[in-house]
């Protein structure tokens, strides 16, 4: 595997695989939209650009992340993809009914479709099927219960009060399934602060991310070990969006064998539905 190709997969999957926080009950929020764009870099060099869009209309949400390799990286690995999640917005919680992933890296393409009900995966389609090594456990029926897809878990309804909201962003263990891998994520509070950048201003919370692979591609294999981030050196910082009162990712940093991978906010917009938008 080319180092940059491996790091591309790590960084792009990290947009969903590391920014994973299970939605929890919170105060009701008005209809609204969030758009955030990010720059992904490897040791300071452009690796990819990504955009997150979230729309809430009454008791329904739709979320979408798109990404595209950037800079000189495109000469080595022209990668792009879309991850989408939709479902119910209930009592401040995002409850996914469907998750779709479609990405390509050169000639290689992968598609995943999940159908979910109350945290249980009812249908799962993977094209092409997973090819696992002997030390990568297969995803089984026991891995399909009490899970969240990585995109619906990306955003956290804020708790009541600034202090509680900041702590709630980190203090949890999550069960994540994206169709290609099943893993648990422990988020531990590291620090609180504030930021004023690119359209976002307000308090921030930084969490240490501890990954526990259970099954699928992340479970092992030579390529996974070669490209993987050091599990003791992954951090994600969240900020609080006002309109929907949600925690959203502001930045992510992971140390890998190839150097530091960073995901940093470039632009942020948080507001009500656009005129003429469907409700």
C-alpha positions as CSV (number, residue, x, y, z in Angstrom):
1,X,0.0,0.0,0.0
2,X,1.3,3.5,-0.8
3,X,1.7,5.5,2.3
4,X,-0.5,8.4,1.1
5,X,-3.2,6.0,-0.1
6,X,-3.2,4.3,3.3
7,X,-3.3,7.6,5.1
8,X,-6.1,8.9,2.8
9,X,-8.3,6.0,3.9
10,X,-7.4,6.6,7.5
11,X,-8.1,10.3,7.4
12,X,-11.3,10.1,5.4
13,X,-12.7,7.2,7.4
14,X,-11.7,9.2,10.5
15,X,-14.3,11.8,9.6
16,X,-16.9,9.2,10.6
17,X,-14.9,6.7,12.6
18,X,-13.3,9.1,15.1
19,X,-16.0,11.8,15.2
20,X,-18.4,9.4,16.8
21,X,-20.6,10.5,19.8
22,X,-23.9,8.8,20.5
23,X,-26.8,11.3,20.6
24,X,-28.3,11.8,24.0
25,X,-31.6,13.4,25.2
26,X,-31.5,17.1,25.3
27,X,-33.8,20.1,25.0
28,X,-36.0,20.5,22.0
29,X,-34.5,22.5,19.1
30,X,-36.1,24.5,16.3
31,X,-35.8,23.5,12.7
32,X,-32.4,24.5,11.4
33,X,-29.4,23.8,9.3
34,X,-25.7,23.4,9.9
35,X,-22.9,23.4,7.3
36,X,-19.2,22.9,8.3
37,X,-16.3,22.5,5.9
38,X,-13.0,21.0,6.9
39,X,-9.4,20.7,5.7
40,X,-7.6,17.4,6.2
41,X,-3.8,17.5,6.3
42,X,-0.9,15.1,6.8
43,X,2.1,16.7,8.6
44,X,0.7,20.0,7.3
45,X,0.3,18.9,3.7
46,X,-3.2,19.0,2.1
47,X,-4.8,15.6,2.1
48,X,-8.5,16.2,1.5
49,X,-11.5,18.6,1.9
50,X,-14.7,17.6,3.5
51,X,-18.1,19.1,4.1
52,X,-20.8,18.3,6.7
53,X,-24.5,19.3,6.1
54,X,-27.2,18.7,8.7
55,X,-30.9,19.6,8.3
56,X,-33.6,19.2,10.9
57,X,-37.2,19.6,9.9
58,X,-39.7,18.8,12.7
59,X,-39.1,15.3,13.8
60,X,-36.9,14.3,10.8
61,X,-33.2,14.8,10.2
62,X,-30.9,14.3,7.3
63,X,-27.1,14.5,7.5
64,X,-24.4,14.2,4.8
65,X,-20.6,14.3,4.6
66,X,-18.8,14.6,1.3
67,X,-15.1,14.5,0.8
68,X,-12.5,14.8,-2.0
69,X,-8.7,14.4,-2.0
70,X,-6.9,17.6,-2.3
71,X,-3.5,19.0,-3.4
72,X,-0.7,16.8,-4.7
73,X,-2.5,13.8,-3.0
74,X,-4.9,13.6,-5.9
75,X,-1.9,12.6,-8.2
76,X,-1.3,9.6,-6.0
77,X,-4.8,8.7,-4.8
78,X,-7.8,10.4,-6.3
79,X,-10.4,9.6,-3.5
80,X,-13.9,10.9,-3.0
81,X,-17.0,9.8,-1.3
82,X,-20.3,10.5,0.3
83,X,-21.8,9.3,3.6
84,X,-25.5,10.0,4.4
85,X,-27.7,9.3,7.3
86,X,-31.4,10.0,7.9
87,X,-34.0,9.2,10.5
88,X,-36.1,10.6,13.3
89,X,-35.3,13.6,15.5
90,X,-36.9,12.7,18.8
91,X,-36.5,14.5,22.2
92,X,-33.1,15.8,21.1
93,X,-31.9,12.5,19.8
94,X,-30.8,11.5,16.3
95,X,-32.3,8.0,15.7
96,X,-31.1,6.7,12.3
97,X,-33.3,4.7,10.0
98,X,-30.8,4.5,7.1
99,X,-27.1,4.9,6.5
100,X,-25.3,4.9,3.1
101,X,-21.6,5.1,2.3
102,X,-20.2,5.4,-1.3
103,X,-16.6,6.1,-1.8
104,X,-13.9,5.4,-4.3
105,X,-10.1,5.4,-4.2
106,X,-8.7,5.2,-7.7
107,X,-10.3,2.2,-9.3
108,X,-11.5,0.8,-6.0
109,X,-15.0,1.5,-5.0
110,X,-17.0,0.5,-1.9
111,X,-20.7,0.9,-1.2
112,X,-22.5,0.2,2.1
113,X,-26.3,0.5,2.9
114,X,-27.7,-0.1,6.4
115,X,-31.4,-0.2,7.4
116,X,-31.8,0.4,11.1
117,X,-34.6,0.5,13.7
118,X,-34.0,1.8,17.2
119,X,-30.3,1.0,17.1
120,X,-30.7,-2.4,15.5
121,X,-29.4,-3.1,12.0
122,X,-32.2,-4.9,10.1
123,X,-30.6,-4.9,6.7
124,X,-27.0,-4.6,5.5
125,X,-25.6,-4.5,2.0
126,X,-21.9,-4.3,1.3
127,X,-20.6,-4.1,-2.3
128,X,-18.1,-5.6,-2.9
129,X,-18.3,-8.0,0.0
130,X,-15.7,-7.7,2.8
131,X,-12.5,-9.7,2.3
132,X,-10.9,-10.2,5.7
133,X,-7.6,-11.7,6.8
134,X,-7.4,-14.5,9.3
135,X,-7.0,-12.1,12.3
136,X,-9.9,-9.9,11.3
137,X,-13.1,-11.3,12.9
138,X,-16.2,-11.3,10.7
139,X,-19.2,-9.0,11.5
140,X,-21.8,-11.3,13.0
141,X,-25.4,-11.0,14.2
142,X,-24.2,-10.1,17.8
143,X,-22.6,-6.9,16.3
144,X,-25.8,-5.5,14.9
145,X,-27.6,-4.6,18.1
146,X,-27.5,-1.4,20.2
147,X,-25.2,0.4,17.7
148,X,-25.1,3.8,15.9
149,X,-23.9,4.6,12.5
150,X,-20.9,7.0,12.5
151,X,-22.6,9.9,10.9
152,X,-25.8,10.0,13.0
153,X,-23.4,9.7,16.0
154,X,-21.4,12.7,14.8
155,X,-23.6,15.3,16.5
156,X,-24.5,15.5,20.2
157,X,-27.5,17.4,21.6
158,X,-26.2,19.7,24.3
159,X,-27.0,19.1,28.0
160,X,-28.5,21.7,30.3
161,X,-26.0,24.3,31.4
162,X,-22.6,25.1,30.0
163,X,-20.7,22.8,32.4
164,X,-22.9,19.8,31.9
165,X,-22.9,20.3,28.1
166,X,-19.1,20.3,28.0
167,X,-18.8,17.2,30.1
168,X,-21.5,15.3,28.3
169,X,-19.6,15.7,25.0
170,X,-16.9,13.4,26.2
171,X,-17.8,11.1,29.1
172,X,-19.2,8.1,27.3
173,X,-18.5,4.7,25.5
174,X,-20.0,4.2,22.1
175,X,-20.9,1.2,20.0
176,X,-20.4,2.0,16.2
177,X,-21.1,0.0,13.1
178,X,-20.5,1.4,9.6
179,X,-20.9,-1.9,7.7
180,X,-17.2,-2.4,7.2
181,X,-16.2,-2.5,10.8
182,X,-17.6,-2.7,14.3
183,X,-15.8,-0.9,17.1
184,X,-16.3,0.7,20.5
185,X,-15.1,4.2,21.2
186,X,-14.4,5.6,24.6
187,X,-14.4,9.4,24.9
188,X,-12.6,10.9,27.8
189,X,-12.6,14.6,28.8
190,X,-9.2,16.2,28.2
191,X,-9.8,20.0,28.4
192,X,-12.4,22.8,27.9
193,X,-11.8,26.2,26.3
194,X,-13.2,28.5,23.6
195,X,-12.6,29.4,20.1
196,X,-13.5,32.1,17.5
197,X,-12.8,30.9,14.0
198,X,-14.3,30.7,10.5
199,X,-17.9,31.5,11.5
200,X,-17.9,29.6,14.9
201,X,-17.5,31.3,18.2
202,X,-18.0,29.8,21.7
203,X,-17.0,27.1,24.2
204,X,-15.1,24.0,23.1
205,X,-14.5,20.6,24.6
206,X,-11.6,18.3,23.8
207,X,-11.9,14.6,24.2
208,X,-9.3,11.8,24.1
209,X,-10.6,9.1,21.7
210,X,-9.9,5.4,22.6
211,X,-10.7,2.9,19.9
212,X,-11.5,-0.7,20.7
213,X,-11.8,-2.7,17.4
214,X,-14.2,-5.7,17.6
215,X,-14.8,-7.0,14.0
216,X,-14.4,-6.2,10.3
217,X,-11.6,-4.3,8.6
218,X,-10.6,-2.3,11.6
219,X,-10.1,-5.6,13.6
220,X,-6.6,-6.3,12.4
221,X,-4.6,-7.2,9.3
222,X,-1.3,-5.9,8.1
223,X,-2.7,-2.9,6.2
224,X,-4.8,-1.8,9.2
225,X,-1.7,-2.0,11.5
226,X,0.5,-0.1,9.0
227,X,-1.9,2.8,8.4
228,X,-3.6,2.9,11.8
229,X,-3.4,5.8,14.2
230,X,-1.8,5.4,17.6
231,X,-4.9,4.8,19.9
232,X,-3.3,6.7,22.7
233,X,-2.9,9.9,20.5
234,X,-6.3,10.7,19.0
235,X,-8.2,13.8,20.1
236,X,-11.3,15.5,18.9
237,X,-12.6,19.0,19.8
238,X,-16.2,19.9,19.8
239,X,-18.0,23.3,19.7
240,X,-21.6,24.1,20.5
241,X,-23.8,25.2,17.6
242,X,-26.5,27.7,18.7
243,X,-29.5,27.2,16.5
244,X,-29.9,23.5,17.0
245,X,-28.0,23.4,20.3
246,X,-25.7,20.7,19.2
247,X,-22.0,19.8,19.7
248,X,-20.2,19.7,16.4
249,X,-16.6,18.7,15.6
250,X,-14.2,21.6,15.3
251,X,-11.0,19.7,14.9
252,X,-9.5,16.2,15.1
253,X,-5.8,15.2,15.5
254,X,-4.4,11.7,15.3
255,X,-0.7,10.6,15.4
256,X,0.2,7.9,12.9
257,X,3.3,6.2,11.7
258,X,3.4,8.7,8.8
259,X,3.0,11.7,11.0
260,X,0.2,13.8,12.4
261,X,-3.2,13.8,10.6
262,X,-5.3,16.8,11.4
263,X,-8.9,17.8,10.5
264,X,-9.5,21.5,11.0
265,X,-12.6,23.6,10.6
266,X,-12.5,26.0,7.5
267,X,-16.0,27.5,7.5
268,X,-19.1,27.2,9.6
269,X,-22.7,28.3,9.2
270,X,-25.4,27.7,11.7
271,X,-28.9,29.0,11.1
272,X,-32.6,28.4,10.4
273,X,-34.0,26.8,7.2
274,X,-33.4,28.6,4.0
275,X,-36.4,30.4,2.4
276,X,-38.3,27.9,0.3
277,X,-36.6,24.9,1.9
278,X,-38.9,21.9,2.4
279,X,-40.3,21.2,5.9
